[in-house]
Amino acid sequence: MTLLSASAATDLFRRPPSRFVAVPGTGAEVAVRTVGSGPDVVLVHGWPVSGATFRQLLPLLAEHLTCHVVDLVGAGQSRFDRSVRVGLDLHVSGVRAVLDDLGSDSVAVVGHDSGGLVARHAVADDPRLRALGLIDTEHTGRPAPLFRAVLAAGRLPGFGHALAWAALRPRVRRLPLVLGGAFRDDTLLGGEFEEFFLRPLHDDPDRRWAAGRLVASFDQGYLRDLESLHRRIAAPTQLVWGEHDPFLPVARAQAMVATFPDARIHVVPGARLFVHEEEPAQVAAALLPVLAPRAIRGAQ
């Protein structure tokens, strides 16, 4: 068991990562931070954030699991340049590279938002997958209206610059088409969220470019393939959803459960897209029985 304080978990993301993992054939490297003890779990962030989005969840997971938190190429402290083709296929390759680097035959994976989409494509048919956790991520069927609007905006010229301009303007970033639906409490868009995610978008031209490229190149074929993909994920799967997520509605997530061989969903009342930042204890309580069932039974 590893005891990790909330402040120590946050400080992990202010320091260099544990290691870098090369994504084959790209010249880019995923950053990885490792903390905790127990069975392995890889945590995959979504857009437009980095691995630091799991900072509040880590103290609760690291007591039972060895957590490997990634910064996908273009985010956080990953290494890349603008010759890299940033997109979903690159991120899938990045997650697979991390899994290979671990050298383990039993790994759980947790993905949030687009990180959940990437994770599903990375682990389908992988015999090493022990369990899967999905937090407010893309669902089967046609994207919801607000999500479609974000994708459409991402294809407009200057989207990355507009996002950077909005990032440090509290009134603007609270608009529905920006980040207004991310949290129940919009003040959470400041503080550490601004430090780790919004300020880098504003201040770092390369990370701003990468964030814009991911949306502009978003391949909706990855969404159309989900239902058939789910049937190939035999590992137990736990979905955790914010009740009032406007981008990825909970009703569609509930309908998606039946597309997996072995899945269930936990809905967190009142929460939104970043449910793991708003209610980390509830999210951890839902995930741990699937990610580390033996450790949880032993602690009871």
C-alpha positions in Angstrom: 0.0 0.0 0.0 1.3 3.5 -0.9 0.0 6.6 0.9 0.1 9.6 -1.4 -1.2 13.0 -0.2 -3.2 15.2 -2.5 -0.5 17.9 -2.5 2.2 15.3 -3.4 0.0 13.9 -6.2 -0.3 17.4 -7.7 3.4 18.1 -7.3 4.1 15.1 -9.5 3.0 17.1 -12.5 5.2 20.0 -11.6 8.3 17.9 -11.9 9.8 15.8 -14.7 8.1 12.5 -15.5 9.4 9.1 -14.4 10.4 8.3 -18.0 9.6 8.8 -21.7 8.4 6.1 -24.0 9.0 6.4 -27.7 6.1 6.0 -30.1 7.6 3.8 -32.9 8.1 5.4 -36.2 7.2 9.0 -35.1 10.1 10.5 -33.4 7.7 11.5 -30.6 7.7 10.4 -26.9 4.9 9.9 -24.4 5.7 11.1 -20.9 4.9 8.6 -18.1 4.7 9.1 -14.3 4.6 6.0 -12.1 3.4 6.0 -8.5 1.8 3.5 -6.1 2.0 -0.3 -5.6 0.0 -3.3 -6.6 -1.3 -4.4 -10.0 -0.6 -2.1 -13.0 -3.0 0.4 -14.3 -2.4 2.9 -17.2 -4.4 6.2 -17.0 -5.1 8.0 -20.3 -6.2 11.6 -20.4 -8.5 13.3 -22.9 -8.6 16.6 -24.8 -7.4 19.3 -24.2 -5.7 18.3 -20.9 -2.8 16.1 -19.8 -2.1 13.4 -17.3 -2.4 16.0 -14.5 -6.2 15.6 -14.8 -5.9 12.5 -12.6 -4.0 14.3 -9.8 -7.0 14.1 -7.4 -7.8 10.5 -8.3 -4.2 9.2 -7.8 -4.1 9.3 -4.0 -7.1 7.0 -4.0 -5.9 4.6 -6.6 -2.2 4.4 -5.6 -3.1 2.7 -2.3 -4.1 -0.4 -4.3 -2.5 0.0 -7.8 0.7 0.9 -9.5 -0.5 3.9 -11.5 1.2 4.8 -14.8 -0.1 8.2 -15.9 0.6 9.3 -19.5 1.0 12.6 -21.2 0.0 11.8 -24.8 2.0 13.3 -27.6 1.3 17.0 -27.8 0.1 17.3 -24.2 1.8 17.9 -20.8 5.5 17.1 -20.9 5.5 14.8 -23.9 8.2 15.3 -26.5 7.4 16.1 -30.1 7.8 18.6 -32.9 5.4 19.8 -35.7 6.6 17.1 -38.1 4.5 14.7 -36.0 1.1 13.8 -37.4 -1.0 14.4 -34.2 -4.3 12.5 -34.3 -6.2 9.6 -32.8 -4.0 7.0 -34.6 -0.9 8.5 -33.0 -2.4 8.4 -29.6 -3.5 4.7 -30.0 0.1 3.9 -30.9 1.3 5.8 -27.9 -0.9 3.9 -25.5 0.2 0.6 -27.1 3.9 1.7 -26.7 3.3 2.3 -23.0 1.7 -1.1 -22.5 4.6 -2.8 -24.3 7.1 -0.8 -22.2 5.6 -2.1 -19.0 6.4 -5.7 -19.9 3.4 -6.9 -17.9 0.9 -9.6 -18.8 -1.8 -8.1 -16.7 -2.7 -4.4 -17.1 -5.8 -2.4 -16.4 -6.5 0.8 -18.4 -8.5 3.9 -17.4 -9.5 6.5 -20.0 -11.3 9.8 -19.7 -13.0 11.7 -22.5 -11.1 11.1 -25.8 -8.6 9.1 -23.7 -11.3 6.5 -23.3 -11.8 6.4 -27.1 -8.1 6.0 -27.6 -7.8 3.4 -24.9 -10.6 1.2 -26.3 -8.9 1.2 -29.7 -5.6 0.4 -28.1 -6.6 -2.6 -26.0 -9.3 -4.4 -28.0 -8.2 -8.0 -28.5 -5.2 -7.4 -26.2 -4.9 -10.5 -23.9 -3.0 -8.4 -21.3 -6.0 -6.3 -20.5 -7.2 -7.2 -17.0 -9.9 -4.5 -16.6 -11.1 -1.3 -18.3 -12.4 1.9 -16.7 -14.1 4.5 -18.9 -14.9 8.0 -17.5 -17.2 10.3 -19.5 -16.0 9.2 -22.9 -17.3 9.0 -26.5 -20.4 6.7 -26.8 -21.7 4.6 -29.6 -24.1 6.1 -32.1 -24.2 9.6 -33.5 -22.3 12.2 -31.4 -24.4 14.5 -29.3 -25.1 18.0 -30.6 -22.7 19.9 -28.4 -19.9 17.4 -29.2 -20.6 17.8 -33.0 -20.4 21.5 -32.6 -17.0 21.3 -31.0 -15.8 19.1 -33.8 -17.2 21.5 -36.4 -15.5 24.5 -34.7 -12.2 22.6 -34.6 -12.1 22.5 -38.4 -12.4 26.3 -38.7 -9.2 28.2 -39.5 -7.6 29.7 -36.3 -9.4 27.3 -33.9 -6.3 26.7 -31.8 -5.6 30.5 -31.5 -9.2 31.1 -30.5 -9.1 28.4 -27.9 -5.9 29.9 -26.5 -7.4 33.3 -26.4 -10.5 32.0 -24.5 -8.5 29.9 -22.1 -7.4 32.7 -19.8 -10.6 34.8 -20.1 -13.0 33.4 -17.4 -16.2 34.8 -18.9 -15.4 33.4 -22.3 -14.2 30.0 -21.2 -17.5 29.4 -19.3 -19.4 29.5 -22.6 -21.1 26.2 -23.6 -19.0 25.8 -26.7 -15.8 26.4 -24.8 -15.6 24.7 -21.4 -18.8 25.9 -19.8 -20.2 22.3 -19.4 -17.0 20.8 -18.0 -17.8 21.3 -14.3 -20.8 21.8 -12.2 -18.8 24.6 -10.4 -17.3 26.9 -13.1 -14.7 28.2 -10.6 -12.9 24.9 -11.0 -11.8 26.2 -14.4 -9.4 28.4 -12.5 -6.7 27.4 -10.1 -4.9 24.1 -10.9 -7.0 23.5 -14.0 -5.8 26.8 -15.4 -2.2 26.1 -14.3 -1.9 22.6 -15.8 -4.1 22.9 -18.9 -5.3 26.4 -19.9 -2.1 28.4 -19.4 0.0 25.9 -21.5 -2.6 26.2 -24.3 -2.2 30.0 -24.1 1.6 30.2 -23.6 3.0 27.3 -25.5 2.6 27.5 -29.3 3.5 23.9 -29.9 0.9 22.5 -27.4 -1.7 24.9 -28.8 -0.9 23.6 -32.3 -1.2 20.0 -31.2 -4.5 20.6 -29.4 -5.9 22.2 -32.6 -4.6 19.4 -34.8 -6.2 16.7 -32.8 -9.7 18.2 -33.2 -9.2 19.2 -36.8 -8.0 15.7 -37.8 -10.6 13.9 -35.6 -11.6 10.8 -37.6 -15.2 9.9 -36.9 -14.6 6.4 -38.1 -13.2 5.8 -34.6 -16.7 6.4 -33.3 -18.5 4.3 -35.9 -16.2 1.3 -35.0 -17.0 1.4 -31.3 -19.9 -1.0 -31.1 -18.0 -3.8 -32.9 -14.9 -2.9 -31.0 -16.7 -3.3 -27.6 -17.6 -6.9 -28.4 -13.9 -7.6 -28.6 -13.2 -6.3 -25.1 -13.7 -9.3 -22.9 -12.3 -7.8 -19.7 -14.7 -6.4 -17.1 -15.5 -2.8 -17.9 -16.6 -0.1 -15.5 -18.2 3.1 -16.8 -18.3 6.2 -14.6 -20.4 9.2 -15.7 -21.3 12.6 -14.6 -25.1 12.9 -14.5 -25.2 16.3 -16.2 -22.4 15.9 -18.8 -23.6 18.0 -21.8 -21.0 16.8 -24.2 -21.4 13.1 -23.7 -24.9 12.5 -22.3 -25.4 9.9 -19.6 -28.5 8.3 -21.3 -26.3 7.4 -24.3 -23.7 5.9 -21.9 -26.3 3.8 -20.2 -27.4 2.5 -23.6 -23.8 1.7 -24.5 -23.3 -0.7 -21.5 -25.1 -3.5 -23.4 -22.5 -3.3 -26.2 -19.8 -4.8 -23.9 -19.7 -8.5 -22.9 -19.1 -7.5 -19.3 -19.8 -3.9 -18.2 -21.7 -1.8 -15.7 -22.1 2.0 -15.1 -22.0 4.2 -12.1 -23.6 7.7 -12.4 -22.4 10.5 -10.1 -25.3 12.8 -9.3 -24.9 16.4 -10.4 -21.4 16.0 -11.9 -20.4 16.9 -15.4 -17.6 16.0 -17.9 -14.7 16.2 -15.4 -16.4 14.0 -12.8 -13.1 12.6 -11.6 -11.9 16.1 -10.7 -15.2 17.1 -9.1 -15.9 13.8 -7.2 -12.7 11.7 -7.1 -13.8 9.6 -4.1 -17.0 8.5 -5.9 -15.1 7.7 -9.1 -12.4 5.8 -7.2 -15.0 3.8 -5.3 -16.7 2.8 -8.5 -13.4 1.9 -10.4 -11.4 0.0 -7.7 -13.6 -3.1 -7.4 -13.0 -3.7 -11.1 -9.4 -2.5 -11.4 -8.1 -4.2 -8.2 -10.8 -6.6 -6.9 -8.4 -8.8 -4.9 -6.8 -5.8 -3.1 -10.2 -4.4 -2.3 -11.5 -7.7 -0.9 -8.4 -8.1 1.2 -8.8 -4.6 2.7 -12.3 -5.2 3.8 
